[in-house]
């Protein structure tokens, strides 16, 4: 069994892939189960590259960046956080929050964001409420999960934002499948729960998640907002919102679940 990874593409899609088929015999441990594979990827292997602030393992056949999820409970977490979002992620970790993804923004997708997971809807709503009290320039995105039971809403064609989670938890039929086929494979709430239990060192029976971006919405409210952002985007608006969050994150209550 091999480690499983996620992919970054233009709309920040994520999926689990298997990049080490040709190397396992000589360079990788013999992993006996899907759980072993995910745990190895999240706690031991991590990402191979940090280039221009982007962490990733390799590019796929379409030129998309493929990166592994890394657990915040691993020894390699700090080396796998992108520099311009690292302090924000670690500030949440200090308060006990569980993050599952983050991005500092790049040429192909300028959004700087952090994704957080919870056991219940009530916990998520409480986090949103406490974050809003900080009065930072952040914007919520609640359309990441895409399970069979909870399909995500379609992102407008004119938007360059949005993140959608795609995973292949354990299906050897997709062992050598092209990335697009993996991206289209359905997964269930149970698959997602098992996956996030490994990443978060928890034993939850259910997960909720939400992401927040700095300075700008990940998905604009209208095509006119998209056009305006295209022509008048300001890096310092993102940086100012991020620095404001860093100065206030210690005021968040602890997440104890």
Phi and psi in degrees as GROMACS dihedral restraints (atoms count N, CA, C in turn):
[ dihedral_restraints ]
;  ai    aj    ak    al  type     phi  dphi    fc
    3     4     5     6     1  -112.9    20    10
    4     5     6     7     1   160.0    20    10
    6     7     8     9     1   -66.8    20    10
    7     8     9    10     1   154.9    20    10
    9    10    11    12     1  -118.6    20    10
   10    11    12    13     1   142.8    20    10
   12    13    14    15     1  -133.2    20    10
   13    14    15    16     1   172.5    20    10
   15    16    17    18     1  -119.2    20    10
   16    17    18    19     1   163.1    20    10
   18    19    20    21     1  -123.4    20    10
   19    20    21    22     1   138.1    20    10
   21    22    23    24     1  -100.4    20    10
   22    23    24    25     1   126.1    20    10
   24    25    26    27     1  -128.7    20    10
   25    26    27    28     1  -174.2    20    10
   27    28    29    30     1   -53.5    20    10
   28    29    30    31     1   -40.5    20    10
   30    31    32    33     1   -94.2    20    10
   31    32    33    34     1    22.8    20    10
   33    34    35    36     1    57.2    20    10
   34    35    36    37     1    42.1    20    10
   36    37    38    39     1   -75.5    20    10
   37    38    39    40     1   154.7    20    10
   39    40    41    42     1  -127.4    20    10
   40    41    42    43     1   140.7    20    10
   42    43    44    45     1  -153.7    20    10
   43    44    45    46     1   164.3    20    10
   45    46    47    48     1   -95.5    20    10
   46    47    48    49     1   130.9    20    10
   48    49    50    51     1  -133.9    20    10
   49    50    51    52     1   173.5    20    10
   51    52    53    54     1  -125.3    20    10
   52    53    54    55     1    94.2    20    10
   54    55    56    57     1   -88.9    20    10
   55    56    57    58     1    -6.2    20    10
   57    58    59    60     1  -113.7    20    10
   58    59    60    61     1    29.2    20    10
   60    61    62    63     1   -55.8    20    10
   61    62    63    64     1   -40.8    20    10
   63    64    65    66     1   -84.0    20    10
   64    65    66    67     1    -6.6    20    10
   66    67    68    69     1  -115.0    20    10
   67    68    69    70     1   -10.1    20    10
   69    70    71    72     1   -60.7    20    10
   70    71    72    73     1   -40.8    20    10
   72    73    74    75     1   -60.2    20    10
   73    74    75    76     1   -39.3    20    10
   75    76    77    78     1   -99.3    20    10
   76    77    78    79     1   -30.6    20    10
   78    79    80    81     1  -115.0    20    10
   79    80    81    82     1   -18.4    20    10
   81    82    83    84     1  -113.7    20    10
   82    83    84    85     1   151.0    20    10
   84    85    86    87     1   -68.5    20    10
   85    86    87    88     1   157.6    20    10
   87    88    89    90     1   -81.6    20    10
   88    89    90    91     1   101.9    20    10
   90    91    92    93     1   -91.9    20    10
   91    92    93    94     1   129.8    20    10
   93    94    95    96     1   -96.5    20    10
   94    95    96    97     1   -12.0    20    10
   96    97    98    99     1  -149.2    20    10
   97    98    99   100     1   166.5    20    10
   99   100   101   102     1   -60.1    20    10
  100   101   102   103     1   -41.0    20    10
  102   103   104   105     1   -60.8    20    10
  103   104   105   106     1   -42.1    20    10
  105   106   107   108     1   -59.0    20    10
  106   107   108   109     1   -42.5    20    10
  108   109   110   111     1   -63.7    20    10
  109   110   111   112     1   -47.8    20    10
  111   112   113   114     1   -63.5    20    10
  112   113   114   115     1   -43.1    20    10
  114   115   116   117     1   -64.2    20    10
  115   116   117   118     1   -40.1    20    10
  117   118   119   120     1   -62.7    20    10
  118   119   120   121     1   -44.4    20    10
  120   121   122   123     1   -63.6    20    10
  121   122   123   124     1   -41.2    20    10
  123   124   125   126     1   -82.9    20    10
  124   125   126   127     1   -27.1    20    10
  126   127   128   129     1  -112.5    20    10
  127   128   129   130     1   -19.5    20    10
  129   130   131   132     1  -122.0    20    10
  130   131   132   133     1   -54.5    20    10
  132   133   134   135     1   -75.5    20    10
  133   134   135   136     1   -55.9    20    10
  135   136   137   138     1    65.3    20    10
  136   137   138   139     1  -157.7    20    10
  138   139   140   141     1   -97.0    20    10
  139   140   141   142     1   147.2    20    10
  141   142   143   144     1   -85.9    20    10
  142   143   144   145     1   -23.9    20    10
  144   145   146   147     1  -127.7    20    10
  145   146   147   148     1   146.2    20    10
  147   148   149   150     1  -133.8    20    10
  148   149   150   151     1    99.0    20    10
  150   151   152   153     1  -127.7    20    10
  151   152   153   154     1   123.9    20    10
  153   154   155   156     1    53.7    20    10
  154   155   156   157     1    37.6    20    10
  156   157   158   159     1    81.7    20    10
  157   158   159   160     1     2.3    20    10
  159   160   161   162     1  -107.1    20    10
  160   161   162   163     1   128.2    20    10
  162   163   164   165     1   -95.7    20    10
  163   164   165   166     1   133.0    20    10
  165   166   167   168     1  -165.0    20    10
  166   167   168   169     1   168.2    20    10
  168   169   170   171     1   -99.3    20    10
  169   170   171   172     1   -45.9    20    10
  171   172   173   174     1  -166.5    20    10
  172   173   174   175     1   174.4    20    10
  174   175   176   177     1  -102.6    20    10
  175   176   177   178     1   141.1    20    10
  177   178   179   180     1   -83.0    20    10
  178   179   180   181     1  -173.0    20    10
  180   181   182   183     1   -66.5    20    10
  181   182   183   184     1   -16.8    20    10
  183   184   185   186     1  -101.4    20    10
  184   185   186   187     1     6.5    20    10
  186   187   188   189     1    83.8    20    10
  187   188   189   190     1    11.7    20    10
  189   190   191   192     1   -86.6    20    10
  190   191   192   193     1   144.9    20    10
  192   193   194   195     1   -79.0    20    10
  193   194   195   196     1   134.3    20    10
  195   196   197   198     1  -115.6    20    10
  196   197   198   199     1   123.7    20    10
  198   199   200   201     1  -133.4    20    10
  199   200   201   202     1   156.0    20    10
  201   202   203   204     1   -93.6    20    10
  202   203   204   205     1   145.0    20    10
  204   205   206   207     1   -66.5    20    10
  205   206   207   208     1   141.7    20    10
  207   208   209   210     1  -126.8    20    10
  208   209   210   211     1   134.6    20    10
  210   211   212   213     1   -74.5    20    10
  211   212   213   214     1   140.2    20    10
  213   214   215   216     1   -69.0    20    10
  214   215   216   217     1   -11.6    20    10
  216   217   218   219     1   -94.7    20    10
  217   218   219   220     1     6.2    20    10
  219   220   221   222     1   -89.6    20    10
  220   221   222   223     1   163.0    20    10
  222   223   224   225     1   -77.5    20    10
  223   224   225   226     1    -9.7    20    10
  225   226   227   228     1  -104.5    20    10
  226   227   228   229     1     5.5    20    10
  228   229   230   231     1   -60.1    20    10
  229   230   231   232     1   -45.6    20    10
  231   232   233   234     1   -65.1    20    10
  232   233   234   235     1   -31.2    20    10
  234   235   236   237     1   -77.6    20    10
  235   236   237   238     1    -6.5    20    10
  237   238   239   240     1  -113.8    20    10
  238   239   240   241     1    11.0    20    10
  240   241   242   243     1  -101.9    20    10
  241   242   243   244     1   135.2    20    10
  243   244   245   246     1   -69.4    20    10
  244   245   246   247     1   139.6    20    10
  246   247   248   249     1   -55.2    20    10
  247   248   249   250     1   -40.4    20    10
  249   250   251   252     1   -87.8    20    10
  250   251   252   253     1     9.8    20    10
  252   253   254   255     1  -132.4    20    10
  253   254   255   256     1    -4.4    20    10
  255   256   257   258     1   -57.9    20    10
  256   257   258   259     1   -50.2    20    10
  258   259   260   261     1   -64.2    20    10
  259   260   261   262     1   -34.0    20    10
  261   262   263   264     1   -66.6    20    10
  262   263   264   265     1   -41.9    20    10
  264   265   266   267     1   -64.4    20    10
  265   266   267   268     1   -45.6    20    10
  267   268   269   270     1   -66.5    20    10
  268   269   270   271     1   -31.9    20    10
  270   271   272   273     1   -63.3    20    10
  271   272   273   274     1   -38.5    20    10
  273   274   275   276     1   -68.6    20    10
  274   275   276   277     1   -39.7    20    10
  276   277   278   279     1   -59.6    20    10
  277   278   279   280     1   -38.8    20    10
  279   280   281   282     1   -61.9    20    10
  280   281   282   283     1   -28.2    20    10
  282   283   284   285     1   -90.9    20    10
  283   284   285   286     1     2.7    20    10
  285   286   287   288     1    93.3    20    10
  286   287   288   289     1     1.4    20    10
  288   289   290   291     1   -75.1    20    10
  289   290   291   292     1   151.4    20    10
  291   292   293   294     1  -104.6    20    10
  292   293   294   295     1   113.0    20    10
  294   295   296   297     1  -100.9    20    10
  295   296   297   298     1   147.6    20    10
  297   298   299   300     1  -120.7    20    10
  298   299   300   301     1   -16.0    20    10
  300   301   302   303     1  -160.2    20    10
  301   302   303   304     1   158.6    20    10
  303   304   305   306     1  -162.7    20    10
  304   305   306   307     1   158.8    20    10
  306   307   308   309     1  -154.5    20    10
  307   308   309   310     1   138.0    20    10
  309   310   311   312     1   -87.4    20    10
  310   311   312   313     1   -10.4    20    10
  312   313   314   315     1    96.7    20    10
  313   314   315   316     1   140.1    20    10
  315   316   317   318     1  -142.6    20    10
  316   317   318   319     1   177.8    20    10
  318   319   320   321     1   -59.5    20    10
  319   320   321   322     1   -35.3    20    10
  321   322   323   324     1   -87.8    20    10
  322   323   324   325     1    -9.2    20    10
  324   325   326   327     1  -162.9    20    10
  325   326   327   328     1   106.1    20    10
  327   328   329   330     1   -81.8    20    10
  328   329   330   331     1    -3.4    20    10
  330   331   332   333     1   -67.4    20    10
  331   332   333   334     1   131.1    20    10
  333   334   335   336     1  -104.2    20    10
  334   335   336   337     1   122.2    20    10
  336   337   338   339     1  -151.0    20    10
  337   338   339   340     1   165.2    20    10
  339   340   341   342     1  -136.3    20    10
  340   341   342   343     1   137.1    20    10
  342   343   344   345     1  -109.2    20    10
  343   344   345   346     1   137.5    20    10
  345   346   347   348     1  -127.7    20    10
  346   347   348   349     1   140.6    20    10
  348   349   350   351     1  -112.7    20    10
  349   350   351   352     1   155.9    20    10
  351   352   353   354     1  -142.5    20    10
  352   353   354   355     1   164.3    20    10
  354   355   356   357     1   -79.8    20    10
  355   356   357   358     1   -35.6    20    10
  357   358   359   360     1  -134.7    20    10
  358   359   360   361     1   162.2    20    10
  360   361   362   363     1   -63.2    20    10
  361   362   363   364     1   -37.2    20    10
  363   364   365   366     1   -62.9    20    10
  364   365   366   367     1   -40.1    20    10
  366   367   368   369     1   -64.3    20    10
  367   368   369   370     1   -40.8    20    10
  369   370   371   372     1   -63.5    20    10
  370   371   372   373     1   -45.4    20    10
  372   373   374   375     1   -63.6    20    10
  373   374   375   376     1   -36.8    20    10
  375   376   377   378     1   -65.7    20    10
  376   377   378   379     1   -40.4    20    10
  378   379   380   381     1   -62.5    20    10
  379   380   381   382     1   -45.4    20    10
  381   382   383   384     1   -58.9    20    10
  382   383   384   385     1   -43.5    20    10
  384   385   386   387     1   -62.8    20    10
  385   386   387   388     1   -45.2    20    10
  387   388   389   390     1   -67.4    20    10
  388   389   390   391     1   -37.9    20    10
  390   391   392   393     1   -65.7    20    10
  391   392   393   394     1   -41.0    20    10
  393   394   395   396     1   -63.3    20    10
  394   395   396   397     1   -30.2    20    10
  396   397   398   399     1   -65.3    20    10
  397   398   399   400     1   -23.3    20    10
  399   400   401   402     1   -72.5    20    10
  400   401   402   403     1   -18.3    20    10
  402   403   404   405     1    56.4    20    10
  403   404   405   406     1    44.6    20    10
  405   406   407   408     1   -91.1    20    10
  406   407   408   409     1   161.4    20    10
  408   409   410   411     1   -84.9    20    10
  409   410   411   412     1    73.7    20    10
  411   412   413   414     1  -119.2    20    10
  412   413   414   415     1   159.0    20    10
  414   415   416   417     1  -135.2    20    10
  415   416   417   418     1   133.6    20    10
  417   418   419   420     1   -89.3    20    10
  418   419   420   421     1   144.1    20    10
  420   421   422   423     1  -134.0    20    10
  421   422   423   424     1   116.9    20    10
  423   424   425   426     1  -125.9    20    10
  424   425   426   427     1    58.8    20    10
  426   427   428   429     1  -146.3    20    10
  427   428   429   430     1    37.0    20    10
  429   430   431   432     1   -91.2    20    10
  430   431   432   433     1   -43.3    20    10
  432   433   434   435     1   -68.0    20    10
  433   434   435   436     1   137.9    20    10
  435   436   437   438     1  -140.3    20    10
  436   437   438   439     1    51.7    20    10
  438   439   440   441     1   -81.1    20    10
  439   440   441   442     1   171.3    20    10
  441   442   443   444     1   -58.8    20    10
  442   443   444   445     1   -40.5    20    10
  444   445   446   447     1   -77.8    20    10
  445   446   447   448     1   -28.9    20    10
  447   448   449   450     1  -130.9    20    10
  448   449   450   451     1    70.3    20    10
  450   451   452   453     1   -66.0    20    10
  451   452   453   454     1   143.2    20    10
  453   454   455   456     1   -77.5    20    10
  454   455   456   457     1   161.0    20    10
  456   457   458   459     1   -80.5    20    10
  457   458   459   460     1   148.8    20    10
  459   460   461   462     1   -68.3    20    10
  460   461   462   463     1   135.1    20    10
  462   463   464   465     1   -81.2    20    10
  463   464   465   466     1   134.3    20    10
  465   466   467   468     1   -54.1    20    10
  466   467   468   469     1   144.5    20    10
  468   469   470   471     1   -61.8    20    10
  469   470   471   472     1   -27.6    20    10
  471   472   473   474     1   -86.6    20    10
  472   473   474   475     1    -4.2    20    10
  474   475   476   477     1   -91.4    20    10
  475   476   477   478     1   145.7    20    10
  477   478   479   480     1  -105.0    20    10
  478   479   480   481     1    12.1    20    10
  480   481   482   483     1  -112.6    20    10
  481   482   483   484     1  -167.0    20    10
  483   484   485   486     1    94.5    20    10
  484   485   486   487     1   140.6    20    10
  486   487   488   489     1  -126.6    20    10
  487   488   489   490     1   133.8    20    10
  489   490   491   492     1  -127.0    20    10
  490   491   492   493     1   130.7    20    10
  492   493   494   495     1   -87.8    20    10
  493   494   495   496     1   127.4    20    10
  495   496   497   498     1  -125.9    20    10
  496   497   498   499     1   128.9    20    10
  498   499   500   501     1  -134.4    20    10
  499   500   501   502     1   150.9    20    10
  501   502   503   504     1  -118.8    20    10
  502   503   504   505     1   101.6    20    10
  504   505   506   507     1   -73.6    20    10
  505   506   507   508     1   -49.3    20    10
  507   508   509   510     1  -162.5    20    10
  508   509   510   511     1    90.3    20    10
  510   511   512   513     1  -153.2    20    10
  511   512   513   514     1    99.4    20    10
  513   514   515   516     1   -69.3    20    10
  514   515   516   517     1   -10.8    20    10
  516   517   518   519     1   -63.1    20    10
  517   518   519   520     1   -21.4    20    10
  519   520   521   522     1  -103.8    20    10
  520   521   522   523     1    14.6    20    10
  522   523   524   525     1   -54.6    20    10
  523   524   525   526     1   -47.9    20    10
  525   526   527   528     1  -116.8    20    10
  526   527   528   529     1    22.4    20    10
  528   529   530   531     1   -73.1    20    10
  529   530   531   532     1   150.0    20    10
  531   532   533   534     1   -59.8    20    10
  532   533   534   535     1   157.1    20    10
  534   535   536   537     1   -59.5    20    10
  535   536   537   538     1   -38.8    20    10
  537   538   539   540     1   -63.7    20    10
  538   539   540   541     1   -38.0    20    10
  540   541   542   543     1   -66.3    20    10
  541   542   543   544     1   -39.4    20    10
  543   544   545   546     1   -63.3    20    10
  544   545   546   547     1   -41.3    20    10
  546   547   548   549     1   -60.5    20    10
  547   548   549   550     1   -31.2    20    10
  549   550   551   552     1   -91.2    20    10
  550   551   552   553     1    -3.6    20    10
  552   553   554   555     1   -72.1    20    10
  553   554   555   556     1   127.9    20    10
  555   556   557   558     1   -67.4    20    10
  556   557   558   559     1   149.6    20    10
  558   559   560   561     1  -137.9    20    10
  559   560   561   562     1   159.3    20    10
  561   562   563   564     1  -106.2    20    10
  562   563   564   565     1   169.0    20    10
  564   565   566   567     1   -59.7    20    10
  565   566   567   568     1   -36.3    20    10
  567   568   569   570     1   -64.8    20    10
  568   569   570   571     1   -43.0    20    10
  570   571   572   573     1   -57.1    20    10
  571   572   573   574     1   -47.0    20    10
  573   574   575   576     1   -65.0    20    10
  574   575   576   577     1   -40.4    20    10
  576   577   578   579     1   -62.8    20    10
  577   578   579   580     1   -44.9    20    10
  579   580   581   582     1   -63.2    20    10
  580   581   582   583     1   -41.1    20    10
  582   583   584   585     1   -63.6    20    10
  583   584   585   586     1   -48.8    20    10
  585   586   587   588     1   -72.8    20    10
  586   587   588   589     1   -26.3    20    10
  588   589   590   591     1   -63.2    20    10
  589   590   591   592     1   -35.0    20    10
  591   592   593   594     1   -68.6    20    10
  592   593   594   595     1   -47.8    20    10
  594   595   596   597     1   -64.6    20    10
  595   596   597   598     1   -37.7    20    10
  597   598   599   600     1   -99.0    20    10
  598   599   600   601     1    -1.2    20    10
  600   601   602   603     1    58.6    20    10
  601   602   603   604     1    39.0    20    10
  603   604   605   606     1  -118.8    20    10
  604   605   606   607     1   176.2    20    10
  606   607   608   609     1  -132.2    20    10
  607   608   609   610     1    47.0    20    10
  609   610   611   612     1   -71.1    20    10
  610   611   612   613     1   158.6    20    10
  612   613   614   615     1  -105.2    20    10
  613   614   615   616     1    -1.6    20    10
  615   616   617   618     1  -160.5    20    10
  616   617   618   619     1   149.7    20    10
  618   619   620   621     1  -132.7    20    10
  619   620   621   622     1   146.3    20    10
  621   622   623   624     1  -123.1    20    10
  622   623   624   625     1   158.1    20    10
  624   625   626   627     1  -150.2    20    10
  625   626   627   628     1   162.5    20    10
  627   628   629   630     1  -155.4    20    10
  628   629   630   631     1   151.5    20    10
  630   631   632   633     1  -120.2    20    10
  631   632   633   634     1   151.5    20    10
  633   634   635   636     1  -133.6    20    10
  634   635   636   637     1   141.8    20    10
  636   637   638   639     1  -114.3    20    10
  637   638   639   640     1   159.5    20    10
  639   640   641   642     1  -103.3    20    10
  640   641   642   643     1   127.3    20    10
  642   643   644   645     1    85.5    20    10
  643   644   645   646     1   -41.1    20    10
  645   646   647   648     1  -137.6    20    10
  646   647   648   649     1   150.5    20    10
  648   649   650   651     1   -63.7    20    10
  649   650   651   652     1   143.5    20    10
  651   652   653   654     1   -71.3    20    10
  652   653   654   655     1   -36.7    20    10
  654   655   656   657     1  -121.7    20    10
  655   656   657   658     1   118.4    20    10
  657   658   659   660     1   -69.3    20    10
  658   659   660   661     1   154.2    20    10
  660   661   662   663     1   -74.1    20    10
  661   662   663   664     1   -21.8    20    10
  663   664   665   666     1  -155.0    20    10
  664   665   666   667     1   166.0    20    10
  666   667   668   669     1   -64.2    20    10
  667   668   669   670     1   -29.0    20    10
  669   670   671   672     1   -70.0    20    10
  670   671   672   673     1   -36.9    20    10
  672   673   674   675     1   -62.9    20    10
  673   674   675   676     1   -38.3    20    10
  675   676   677   678     1   -64.3    20    10
  676   677   678   679     1   -43.5    20    10
  678   679   680   681     1   -64.2    20    10
  679   680   681   682     1   -43.1    20    10
  681   682   683   684     1   -61.7    20    10
  682   683   684   685     1   -43.5    20    10
  684   685   686   687     1   -65.7    20    10
  685   686   687   688     1   -35.9    20    10
  687   688   689   690     1   -61.2    20    10
  688   689   690   691     1   -42.8    20    10
  690   691   692   693     1   -88.7    20    10
  691   692   693   694     1   -24.9    20    10
  693   694   695   696     1  -123.2    20    10
  694   695   696   697     1    19.9    20    10
  696   697   698   699     1   -60.3    20    10
  697   698   699   700     1   137.1    20    10
  699   700   701   702     1  -127.8    20    10
  700   701   702   703     1   119.9    20    10
  702   703   704   705     1   -60.6    20    10
  703   704   705   706     1   -36.1    20    10
  705   706   707   708     1   -69.0    20    10
  706   707   708   709     1   -21.4    20    10
  708   709   710   711     1   -66.9    20    10
  709   710   711   712     1   -41.1    20    10
  711   712   713   714     1   -67.7    20    10
  712   713   714   715     1   -46.7    20    10
  714   715   716   717     1   -63.4    20    10
  715   716   717   718     1   -41.0    20    10
  717   718   719   720     1   -63.4    20    10
  718   719   720   721     1   -42.7    20    10
  720   721   722   723     1   -64.4    20    10
  721   722   723   724     1   -39.4    20    10
  723   724   725   726     1   -66.7    20    10
  724   725   726   727     1   -46.2    20    10
  726   727   728   729     1   -64.3    20    10
  727   728   729   730     1   -35.8    20    10
  729   730   731   732     1   -63.4    20    10
  730   731   732   733     1   -43.0    20    10
  732   733   734   735     1   -61.5    20    10
  733   734   735   736     1   -43.7    20    10
  735   736   737   738     1   -59.1    20    10
  736   737   738   739     1   -36.8    20    10
  738   739   740   741     1   -73.7    20    10
  739   740   741   742     1   -16.1    20    10
  741   742   743   744     1  -116.2    20    10
  742   743   744   745     1    -8.9    20    10
  744   745   746   747     1   -59.8    20    10
  745   746   747   748     1   -29.6    20    10
  747   748   749   750     1   -66.3    20    10
  748   749   750   751     1   -13.7    20    10
  750   751   752   753     1   -84.2    20    10
  751   752   753   754     1    -7.1    20    10
  753   754   755   756     1   -70.0    20    10
  754   755   756   757     1   145.0    20    10
  756   757   758   759     1   -69.9    20    10
  757   758   759   760     1   158.7    20    10
  759   760   761   762     1   -71.3    20    10
  760   761   762   763     1   146.8    20    10
  762   763   764   765     1   -97.5    20    10
  763   764   765   766     1   117.4    20    10
  765   766   767   768     1  -112.7    20    10
  766   767   768   769     1     2.6    20    10
